Amino acid sequence: MFFQSLKFKLAGNLAVIILISVLFSDLVIVSVIQKSLIRERVAKGRQYLHALPDAETGLGVHDPGIIYFNIRSGNGLDYHYGEPSTDLQKFIHRTGALTIKEGKGQTEFAGETFGVFWHQKKYLLISEPIPGIGPENKGLKIMVMELDDIYKALRHSQKIILFYVLANFIILLLFGVYRLSRLMIRPIHRFIKMTDEFREKDRLYFTHGKNYREFNQLSKALNHMLDLIETDKQNLRHSLDELEKANRELKNAQDEMVKAEKLASVGRLSAGIAHEIGNPLSIVLGYLDLLNARPSLKKDDDAHDYLNRMQYEINRIHSIIRQLLDFSRSSSEDCRVISIHDLVRDVVTMMSDQPLIKNIAFDIRLSDISDTVAIDKDQMRQVLINLIINAADSIHASEQKMTGEIQVASEFIPEDASSALNHHATFLLKVMDNGSGIAEEDINCIFDPFFTTKLPGKGTGLGLTVSYMIIEQAGGRMMVESKINQGTSILIYLPIYQKQ
């Protein structure tokens, strides 16, 4: 609203200041004129008093302003003009007595009447002694003059003065509001417009020049405040980043603890069933050894080859059971420095002949980099087989009618760029497919024991769990990236082996 605006308040305060100033000036002017007129009246009264003859001549002087005069001589003669009131006579006698006592003229004021602004003295009393021959005064002269005519003249003049006061007030007010608007209101409006259009990287330097020094100071103060706010925002963002990082690390630690507990349960489970599975496997291996030892079995016969493959796979099953037992005991005695690239080629060659991989193409993109890592070779082979089997199952389950492809790629991450393994030189192995993908809500559960998205009877939910345990035990990390109907990527980070 206009009445609440700064312009209205400035105009109101300016009007009060100007009005008080003009009225005070009027009061001062009228008071000065009044004193001047009274001084003139006193001087005129003195002249009249000197013009009065002494009592012996018996002559008198009359003026319209003189309401009373009295001449008393030492011979007892007394001439007077006018009849003063009783109260005025008291002042006359007191002034006369003071004149005779001090031997010099007196000027006194008496009575009350309404002056220009308030009640003032109505009468002017002037006296002077009549010198005598000896040390004693011969007599005195005393005169009383009215001041009402002065007050009336001033009141009449006051009307004209008030007219000029009002005119000056209006002119000064309009001029003052105009100047204040130019010097303060407009710059403030311009400043408000600049703040409304302010952007985060802008500056609010208002204007330049000596006429706007305060606004320049205000602008600099606001810029300083904005710099402080920006600094606080950066500190806050840094603190939030640190807090988010700490929360992520805490969550990862919690996840690791949960996974460790789940994996420990797998170890306890494997320890319980190892005895039940191990004994039948030992018997089967014994029979296979007997079959291989028969003289009638030729080494170049297909049956001999099949028996060897059966024996190898059963030994691998037996090895997996032992590995599960080793995990439950935190055993890592079989770590060897191996070439991941050689192992990848060997596993891909072996898996290419499997019926599950039929109509699926392999795309091997192994970089010419250091691929030596310290890990158990059989365990790493098991990881690769699990990942390839899962990729093939995902491709077969995909609703997209396209050519299935499994891509295996490697990458070297130097120390200064590696964050997955605390800035340790890292070997990254990617196993990617274009299968059905994994739902977002299932990604955080795929490494849990016995969790599977396959149909019943198609998977136990232990493949990725065991693989995760193997990589973690080797000092690496396993991560997953996936989108529905676009495929899945398993990322394996392993520390590059460095000679001591």
C-alpha positions as CSV (number, residue, x, y, z in Angstrom):
1,M,0.0,0.0,0.0
2,F,1.1,3.6,-0.7
3,F,0.7,4.7,2.9
4,Q,3.1,2.0,4.0
5,S,5.7,2.8,1.4
6,L,9.0,4.3,2.1
7,K,8.2,7.3,-0.1
8,F,5.1,8.2,1.9
9,K,7.0,7.8,5.2
10,L,9.8,10.0,4.0
11,A,7.3,12.6,2.7
12,G,5.5,12.6,6.1
13,N,8.7,12.9,8.1
14,L,10.0,15.6,5.8
15,A,6.7,17.5,6.1
16,V,6.9,17.4,9.9
17,I,10.5,18.6,9.8
18,I,9.8,21.4,7.3
19,L,6.7,22.5,9.2
20,I,8.5,22.6,12.5
21,S,11.4,24.5,10.9
22,V,9.1,27.1,9.3
23,L,7.0,27.6,12.4
24,F,10.1,28.0,14.5
25,S,11.4,30.5,12.0
26,D,8.1,32.4,12.1
27,L,8.2,32.4,15.9
28,V,11.8,33.7,15.9
29,I,11.0,36.4,13.3
30,V,7.9,37.6,15.2
31,S,9.8,37.6,18.5
32,V,12.6,39.6,17.0
33,I,10.2,42.1,15.4
34,Q,8.3,42.3,18.7
35,K,11.4,43.0,20.7
36,S,12.5,45.6,18.1
37,L,9.1,47.4,18.3
38,I,9.2,47.3,22.1
39,R,12.7,48.8,22.1
40,E,11.5,51.5,19.8
41,R,8.5,52.1,22.1
42,V,10.9,52.4,25.1
43,A,13.1,54.8,23.2
44,K,10.1,56.8,22.1
45,G,8.8,56.8,25.7
46,R,12.2,58.1,26.9
47,Q,12.0,60.9,24.4
48,Y,8.5,61.8,25.6
49,L,9.7,61.6,29.2
50,H,12.6,64.0,28.5
51,A,10.2,66.3,26.7
52,L,7.9,66.6,29.7
53,P,8.6,69.8,31.6
54,D,9.2,69.7,35.3
55,A,6.3,70.5,37.7
56,E,7.2,74.1,37.9
57,T,6.3,74.9,34.3
58,G,3.0,73.0,34.4
59,L,3.2,72.0,30.7
60,G,2.3,68.4,29.5
61,V,2.8,66.2,26.5
62,H,0.1,63.9,25.2
63,D,0.5,60.8,22.9
64,P,-2.2,58.2,22.0
65,G,0.1,55.4,23.4
66,I,0.5,57.3,26.7
67,I,-2.2,56.4,29.2
68,Y,-0.7,58.0,32.2
69,F,2.2,60.2,33.3
70,N,3.0,61.9,36.5
71,I,5.5,64.6,37.5
72,R,6.3,65.0,41.2
73,S,8.6,67.8,42.4
74,G,10.5,68.2,45.6
75,N,8.3,71.2,46.4
76,G,5.2,68.9,46.7
77,L,3.8,69.9,43.3
78,D,2.3,66.9,41.5
79,Y,1.1,66.9,37.8
80,H,-0.4,63.8,36.3
81,Y,-2.4,62.6,33.3
82,G,-4.8,59.6,33.3
83,E,-6.3,57.4,36.0
84,P,-4.5,54.1,36.4
85,S,-6.2,51.0,37.9
86,T,-5.5,49.9,41.4
87,D,-3.1,47.1,40.4
88,L,-1.3,49.4,38.0
89,Q,-0.9,52.1,40.7
90,K,1.0,49.5,42.8
91,F,3.5,49.0,40.0
92,I,3.7,52.8,39.5
93,H,4.5,53.4,43.2
94,R,7.0,50.6,43.3
95,T,8.8,51.8,40.1
96,G,8.8,55.4,41.5
97,A,10.3,54.3,44.8
98,L,13.0,52.3,43.0
99,T,13.8,55.3,40.8
100,I,14.2,57.6,43.8
101,K,16.2,55.0,45.7
102,E,18.7,54.2,42.9
103,G,18.7,57.7,41.4
104,K,18.4,56.5,37.9
105,G,15.7,55.8,35.3
106,Q,13.8,52.5,35.3
107,T,12.0,50.5,32.7
108,E,9.4,48.0,33.9
109,F,6.5,45.9,32.4
110,A,3.2,45.3,34.1
111,G,-0.2,43.7,33.6
112,E,-1.2,40.9,31.2
113,T,-2.9,40.7,27.8
114,F,-3.0,38.3,24.9
115,G,0.0,39.0,22.6
116,V,0.8,37.2,19.3
117,F,1.1,33.6,20.5
118,W,0.5,33.7,24.2
119,H,-0.2,36.1,27.1
120,Q,2.4,38.9,27.5
121,K,2.9,42.2,29.4
122,K,0.3,44.9,28.7
123,Y,2.0,48.1,30.1
124,L,5.4,49.7,29.8
125,L,6.5,51.8,32.8
126,I,9.3,54.3,32.2
127,S,10.7,56.6,34.9
128,E,13.6,58.9,35.5
129,P,14.6,61.2,38.3
130,I,14.5,65.0,38.2
131,P,18.0,66.1,39.2
132,G,18.2,68.5,42.2
133,I,20.7,71.1,43.3
134,G,22.0,69.1,46.1
135,P,22.8,65.4,46.5
136,E,19.1,64.7,46.9
137,N,16.9,64.3,43.8
138,K,14.5,67.1,43.2
139,G,11.7,64.7,42.0
140,L,10.8,62.2,39.4
141,K,8.9,61.7,36.1
142,I,7.0,58.4,35.4
143,M,5.1,57.4,32.3
144,V,2.9,54.4,31.5
145,M,2.4,53.3,27.9
146,E,0.1,50.5,26.5
147,L,1.6,47.7,24.2
148,D,-1.7,46.4,22.8
149,D,-1.3,48.4,19.6
150,I,2.1,46.6,19.0
151,Y,0.4,43.2,19.5
152,K,-2.5,44.0,17.2
153,A,-0.1,45.1,14.5
154,L,1.9,41.9,14.9
155,R,-1.2,39.7,14.8
156,H,-2.3,41.4,11.6
157,S,1.2,40.8,10.1
158,Q,1.1,37.2,11.4
159,K,-1.7,36.4,9.0
160,I,0.5,37.5,6.1
161,I,3.5,35.6,7.5
162,L,1.4,32.4,8.0
163,F,0.4,32.6,4.3
164,Y,4.0,32.8,3.3
165,V,4.8,30.0,5.8
166,L,2.2,27.8,4.2
167,A,3.4,28.6,0.7
168,N,7.0,27.9,1.6
169,F,6.0,24.7,3.4
170,I,4.2,23.4,0.3
171,I,7.1,24.4,-2.0
172,L,9.8,23.0,0.2
173,L,7.8,19.8,0.7
174,L,7.3,19.2,-3.0
175,F,10.9,20.0,-3.8
176,G,12.1,17.8,-0.9
177,V,10.0,14.8,-2.0
178,Y,11.3,15.2,-5.5
179,R,14.9,15.3,-4.5
180,L,14.5,12.5,-2.0
181,S,12.9,10.4,-4.7
182,R,15.8,11.0,-7.1
183,L,18.5,10.5,-4.5
184,M,17.0,7.6,-2.5
185,I,13.7,6.1,-3.7
186,R,14.7,5.6,-7.3
187,P,18.1,4.1,-6.4
188,I,16.4,1.8,-4.0
189,H,13.9,0.7,-6.6
190,R,16.7,0.1,-9.0
191,F,18.6,-1.8,-6.4
192,I,15.5,-4.0,-5.7
193,K,15.2,-4.7,-9.4
194,M,18.8,-5.8,-9.5
195,T,18.3,-8.1,-6.5
196,D,15.2,-9.6,-8.2
197,E,17.2,-10.3,-11.3
198,F,20.1,-11.6,-9.3
199,R,21.7,-14.9,-10.3
200,E,24.1,-17.0,-8.2
201,K,27.2,-15.9,-10.0
202,D,26.2,-12.2,-10.4
203,R,27.5,-9.2,-8.5
204,L,25.3,-6.5,-7.0
205,Y,27.6,-3.5,-7.5
206,F,24.9,-0.9,-7.6
207,T,26.5,2.2,-9.1
208,H,29.6,4.3,-9.1
209,G,30.2,7.9,-8.2
210,K,30.5,10.0,-5.1
211,N,26.7,10.7,-5.0
212,Y,26.0,7.1,-4.2
213,R,28.7,6.3,-1.7
214,E,26.3,4.7,0.8
215,F,24.7,2.6,-1.9
216,N,28.1,1.5,-3.1
217,Q,29.0,0.5,0.5
218,L,25.7,-1.3,0.8
219,S,26.4,-3.1,-2.5
220,K,29.8,-4.1,-1.3
221,A,28.4,-5.3,2.0
222,L,25.8,-7.4,0.2
223,N,28.4,-8.9,-2.1
224,H,30.5,-9.7,0.9
225,M,27.5,-11.4,2.5
226,L,26.8,-13.3,-0.7
227,D,30.5,-14.4,-0.8
228,L,30.1,-15.7,2.8
229,I,26.9,-17.4,1.9
230,E,28.5,-19.0,-1.1
231,T,31.4,-20.1,1.0
232,D,29.0,-21.6,3.6
233,K,27.1,-23.3,0.8
234,Q,30.4,-24.8,-0.5
235,N,31.3,-25.9,3.0
236,L,27.8,-27.3,3.5
237,R,28.0,-29.2,0.2
238,H,31.5,-30.5,1.2
239,S,30.1,-31.6,4.5
240,L,27.1,-33.2,2.8
241,D,29.4,-35.0,0.4
242,E,31.5,-36.2,3.3
243,L,28.4,-37.2,5.2
244,E,27.1,-39.1,2.2
245,K,30.4,-40.7,1.7
246,A,30.5,-41.8,5.4
247,N,26.9,-43.1,5.0
248,R,27.9,-45.0,1.9
249,E,30.9,-46.5,3.7
250,L,28.8,-47.3,6.7
251,K,26.1,-48.9,4.5
252,N,28.8,-50.8,2.6
253,A,30.3,-52.0,5.9
254,Q,26.8,-53.1,7.1
255,D,26.2,-54.9,3.8
256,E,29.6,-56.5,4.1
257,M,28.8,-57.7,7.6
258,V,25.4,-59.0,6.4
259,K,27.1,-60.8,3.5
260,A,29.8,-62.1,5.7
261,E,27.2,-63.6,8.0
262,K,25.3,-65.1,5.1
263,L,28.5,-66.5,3.7
264,A,29.5,-67.9,7.1
265,S,26.1,-69.6,7.1
266,V,27.0,-71.1,3.7
267,G,30.3,-72.3,5.1
268,R,28.5,-73.9,8.0
269,L,26.0,-75.5,5.7
270,S,28.8,-76.8,3.4
271,A,30.6,-78.2,6.4
272,G,27.4,-80.1,7.3
273,I,26.8,-81.6,3.9
274,A,30.4,-82.2,2.9
275,H,30.6,-85.5,4.7
276,E,27.3,-86.7,3.1
277,I,28.4,-85.7,-0.4
278,G,32.1,-86.5,-0.1
279,N,31.7,-90.2,0.6
280,P,29.5,-91.0,-2.5
281,L,31.9,-88.9,-4.6
282,S,34.8,-90.9,-3.3
283,I,33.1,-94.2,-4.2
284,V,32.3,-92.9,-7.7
285,L,35.9,-91.8,-8.2
286,G,37.0,-95.3,-7.1
287,Y,34.8,-97.0,-9.7
288,L,36.1,-94.6,-12.4
289,D,39.6,-95.5,-11.5
290,L,38.8,-99.2,-11.9
291,L,37.2,-98.6,-15.3
292,N,40.2,-96.6,-16.5
293,A,42.5,-99.4,-15.3
294,R,40.8,-102.1,-17.4
295,P,43.1,-103.4,-20.2
296,S,40.3,-103.6,-22.7
297,L,39.8,-99.8,-22.6
298,K,42.0,-98.3,-25.3
299,K,43.4,-94.9,-24.7
300,D,42.3,-93.6,-28.1
301,D,38.8,-94.9,-27.6
302,D,35.9,-92.4,-27.0
303,A,34.9,-94.2,-23.9
304,H,38.3,-93.6,-22.4
305,D,37.9,-89.9,-23.2
306,Y,34.4,-89.7,-21.7
307,L,35.7,-91.5,-18.5
308,N,38.5,-89.0,-18.2
309,R,36.1,-86.1,-18.6
310,M,33.8,-87.6,-16.0
311,Q,36.6,-88.1,-13.6
312,Y,37.8,-84.5,-14.1
313,E,34.3,-83.1,-13.4
314,I,33.8,-85.3,-10.4
315,N,37.1,-84.2,-9.1
316,R,36.1,-80.6,-9.6
317,I,32.9,-81.2,-7.7
318,H,34.9,-82.7,-4.9
319,S,37.3,-79.7,-5.1
320,I,34.3,-77.3,-4.8
321,I,33.1,-79.0,-1.7
322,R,36.6,-78.7,-0.2
323,Q,36.7,-75.0,-1.2
324,L,33.4,-74.4,0.7
325,L,34.9,-76.1,3.7
326,D,38.0,-73.9,3.3
327,F,35.9,-70.8,3.1
328,S,34.2,-71.7,6.4
329,R,37.8,-72.0,7.9
330,S,39.0,-68.8,6.1
331,S,41.7,-70.8,4.3
332,S,43.7,-69.2,1.4
333,E,46.7,-71.4,1.2
334,D,46.4,-72.3,-2.5
335,C,46.8,-68.7,-3.9
336,R,49.2,-68.7,-6.9
337,V,50.2,-66.0,-9.3
338,I,48.3,-66.7,-12.5
339,S,47.5,-65.1,-15.8
340,I,43.9,-64.2,-16.0
341,H,44.0,-63.9,-19.8
342,D,45.2,-67.5,-20.2
343,L,42.6,-68.7,-17.8
344,V,39.8,-66.8,-19.7
345,R,40.8,-68.4,-23.0
346,D,41.0,-71.8,-21.5
347,V,37.5,-71.5,-19.9
348,V,35.9,-70.0,-23.1
349,T,37.4,-72.9,-25.2
350,M,36.0,-75.4,-22.8
351,M,32.5,-73.8,-22.5
352,S,32.1,-73.3,-26.2
353,D,31.4,-77.0,-26.7
354,Q,28.6,-77.1,-24.1
355,P,25.0,-77.4,-25.3
356,L,24.0,-74.4,-23.1
357,I,26.3,-72.1,-25.1
358,K,24.8,-73.2,-28.5
359,N,23.9,-70.2,-30.7
360,I,25.8,-67.8,-28.3
361,A,28.8,-66.0,-29.6
362,F,31.8,-65.0,-27.5
363,D,33.5,-61.6,-28.0
364,I,36.9,-61.7,-26.3
365,R,38.5,-58.3,-25.8
366,L,41.6,-58.8,-23.7
367,S,43.9,-55.8,-23.4
368,D,47.6,-56.1,-23.8
369,I,48.1,-55.3,-20.1
370,S,49.5,-56.9,-17.0
371,D,47.1,-59.6,-16.0
372,T,49.0,-61.4,-13.2
373,V,47.0,-61.7,-10.0
374,A,47.4,-63.8,-6.9
375,I,44.5,-66.1,-6.7
376,D,43.7,-69.8,-6.6
377,K,43.5,-70.9,-10.2
378,D,40.7,-73.5,-9.7
379,Q,38.6,-71.0,-7.7
380,M,39.0,-68.4,-10.4
381,R,38.1,-71.0,-13.0
382,Q,34.9,-71.7,-11.0
383,V,34.1,-68.0,-10.9
384,L,34.4,-67.7,-14.7
385,I,32.3,-70.8,-15.3
386,N,29.6,-69.5,-13.0
387,L,29.5,-66.2,-14.7
388,I,29.4,-67.7,-18.2
389,I,26.6,-70.1,-17.2
390,N,24.6,-67.3,-15.7
391,A,25.1,-65.1,-18.8
392,A,23.9,-68.0,-21.0
393,D,20.8,-68.6,-18.9
394,S,20.0,-64.9,-19.0
395,I,20.3,-64.9,-22.8
396,H,18.0,-67.9,-23.1
397,A,15.5,-66.3,-20.8
398,S,15.4,-63.0,-22.7
399,E,12.2,-62.1,-24.5
400,Q,14.2,-60.2,-27.1
401,K,14.7,-62.3,-30.2
402,M,18.3,-61.5,-31.0
403,T,21.7,-63.2,-31.4
404,G,23.1,-64.0,-27.9
405,E,26.5,-62.6,-27.1
406,I,28.8,-62.9,-24.2
407,Q,31.6,-60.4,-24.1
408,V,34.7,-60.8,-21.9
409,A,36.9,-57.7,-21.7
410,S,39.8,-56.7,-19.5
411,E,41.2,-53.3,-18.4
412,F,44.1,-52.0,-16.4
413,I,43.4,-49.2,-13.8
414,P,46.5,-47.4,-12.5
415,E,47.0,-46.6,-8.9
416,D,46.1,-42.9,-9.1
417,A,42.7,-43.7,-10.9
418,S,41.6,-46.7,-8.9
419,S,39.1,-46.1,-6.2
420,A,37.6,-49.6,-6.0
421,L,40.6,-51.1,-4.3
422,N,41.9,-48.0,-2.3
423,H,44.0,-46.7,-5.1
424,H,45.9,-50.0,-5.7
425,A,46.8,-50.9,-9.3
426,T,43.8,-52.9,-10.4
427,F,42.9,-55.5,-13.0
428,L,39.3,-55.2,-14.1
429,L,37.6,-58.1,-15.8
430,K,34.1,-57.6,-17.3
431,V,31.7,-60.4,-18.2
432,M,28.8,-58.9,-20.2
433,D,25.8,-60.3,-21.9
434,N,22.8,-59.0,-23.8
435,G,20.3,-61.2,-21.9
436,S,17.1,-60.4,-19.9
437,G,18.9,-58.3,-17.2
438,I,18.2,-58.1,-13.5
439,A,15.4,-56.2,-11.9
440,E,16.5,-53.2,-9.9
441,E,15.0,-54.5,-6.7
442,D,17.0,-57.8,-7.1
443,I,20.4,-56.3,-7.8
444,N,21.3,-55.9,-4.1
445,C,20.3,-59.6,-3.4
446,I,22.1,-61.5,-6.1
447,F,25.1,-62.3,-4.0
448,D,23.0,-63.6,-1.1
449,P,23.2,-67.3,-0.5
450,F,20.4,-69.3,-2.1
451,F,18.9,-66.3,-3.9
452,T,18.1,-67.0,-7.5
453,T,15.9,-65.6,-10.3
454,K,15.9,-68.9,-12.2
455,L,13.0,-71.3,-12.3
456,P,12.9,-74.0,-9.6
457,G,15.3,-76.8,-10.3
458,K,17.4,-74.5,-12.6
459,G,19.7,-73.1,-10.0
460,T,20.7,-73.3,-6.3
461,G,21.5,-69.6,-5.7
462,L,25.1,-70.5,-4.6
463,G,27.0,-69.8,-7.8
464,L,27.4,-66.0,-7.4
465,T,27.7,-66.4,-3.6
466,V,30.7,-68.7,-4.0
467,S,32.2,-66.5,-6.7
468,Y,31.8,-63.4,-4.5
469,M,33.5,-65.2,-1.7
470,I,36.4,-66.2,-3.9
471,I,37.0,-62.7,-5.2
472,E,36.7,-61.1,-1.8
473,Q,39.1,-63.6,-0.3
474,A,41.6,-62.7,-3.0
475,G,41.4,-59.0,-2.0
476,G,39.2,-58.0,-4.8
477,R,35.7,-56.8,-5.3
478,M,32.7,-58.0,-7.5
479,M,30.0,-55.6,-8.7
480,V,27.1,-55.8,-11.0
481,E,25.4,-53.5,-13.4
482,S,22.2,-54.4,-15.2
483,K,19.1,-53.2,-17.0
484,I,16.0,-55.1,-17.8
485,N,16.0,-56.4,-21.4
486,Q,19.4,-54.8,-22.0
487,G,21.8,-57.2,-20.3
488,T,24.0,-57.6,-17.3
489,S,27.7,-56.7,-16.6
490,I,29.7,-58.4,-13.9
491,L,32.7,-56.4,-12.9
492,I,35.6,-58.1,-11.1
493,Y,38.3,-56.0,-9.6
494,L,41.5,-57.8,-8.6
495,P,44.8,-56.2,-7.3
496,I,47.7,-56.6,-9.8
497,Y,50.4,-58.8,-8.4
498,Q,53.5,-56.8,-7.6
499,K,56.8,-58.5,-6.8
500,Q,58.1,-57.7,-3.3
